[in-house]
Amino acid sequence: MESSRSTSPATASHASRPAKSVVAALILRGSEVLICQRRADQPMALKWEFPGGKVEAGESLIEALRRELKEELGIVATIGESVARIRHNYKNGGAVDLAFFAVHRFEGELENRIFKAVRWAELRELPSFDFLAADRTFVRDLAAGKLL
């Protein structure tokens, strides 16, 4: 019976949807790293994250991270070594490919342009912040000294 068979387009599109490519910076100052808190009006409100964002079509990971740091914090960063790359699959079927890079130097004064809060946090204290789900395992490893 043809009519009793149904395929949900939403389910099918989740399975075939490509992962979003996202870059994030570990802006380091001694044993501290810069973390940012999302505003209450943003998706995943008030969660902590590392600055960065989506890679636009035609951009390299490093170009995207430089652009995002300029837009979000008003700095011109020297992007350092790749620290980690992870894929996170969300319960809704979406996925992100995250690339984390170290930033040891930048020009300009840090300026909070889009976040509720921006602060320096000790690496070992990172797990005490309510980070985005995609960042949590990475944050634990970072705090434990496994990545830097």
Secondary structure in CASP SS format (residue, H / E / C, confidence):
PFRMAT SS
TARGET T0000
AUTHOR 0000-0000-0000
METHOD secondary structure of the structure
MODEL  1
M C 1.00
E H 1.00
S H 1.00
S H 1.00
R C 1.00
S C 1.00
T C 1.00
S C 1.00
P H 1.00
A H 1.00
T H 1.00
A H 1.00
S H 1.00
H H 1.00
A H 1.00
S H 1.00
R C 1.00
P C 1.00
A C 1.00
K E 1.00
S E 1.00
V E 1.00
V E 1.00
A E 1.00
A E 1.00
L E 1.00
I E 1.00
L E 1.00
R E 1.00
G C 1.00
S C 1.00
E E 1.00
V E 1.00
L E 1.00
I E 1.00
C E 1.00
Q E 1.00
R C 1.00
R C 1.00
A C 1.00
D C 1.00
Q C 1.00
P C 1.00
M C 1.00
A C 1.00
L C 1.00
K C 1.00
W E 1.00
E E 1.00
F C 1.00
P C 1.00
G E 1.00
G E 1.00
K E 1.00
V C 1.00
E C 1.00
A C 1.00
G C 1.00
E C 1.00
S C 1.00
L H 1.00
I H 1.00
E H 1.00
A H 1.00
L H 1.00
R H 1.00
R H 1.00
E H 1.00
L H 1.00
K H 1.00
E H 1.00
E H 1.00
L H 1.00
G C 1.00
I C 1.00
V E 1.00
A E 1.00
T E 1.00
I E 1.00
G E 1.00
E E 1.00
S E 1.00
V E 1.00
A E 1.00
R E 1.00
I E 1.00
R E 1.00
H E 1.00
N E 1.00
Y C 1.00
K C 1.00
N C 1.00
G C 1.00
G C 1.00
A E 1.00
V E 1.00
D E 1.00
L E 1.00
A E 1.00
F E 1.00
F E 1.00
A E 1.00
V E 1.00
H E 1.00
R E 1.00
F E 1.00
E E 1.00
G C 1.00
E C 1.00
L C 1.00
E C 1.00
N C 1.00
R C 1.00
I C 1.00
F C 1.00
K C 1.00
A E 1.00
V E 1.00
R E 1.00
W E 1.00
A E 1.00
E E 1.00
L H 1.00
R H 1.00
E H 1.00
L H 1.00
P H 1.00
S H 1.00
F C 1.00
D C 1.00
F E 1.00
L C 1.00
A H 1.00
A H 1.00
D H 1.00
R H 1.00
T H 1.00
F H 1.00
V H 1.00
R H 1.00
D H 1.00
L H 1.00
A H 1.00
A C 1.00
G C 1.00
K C 1.00
L C 1.00
L C 1.00
END
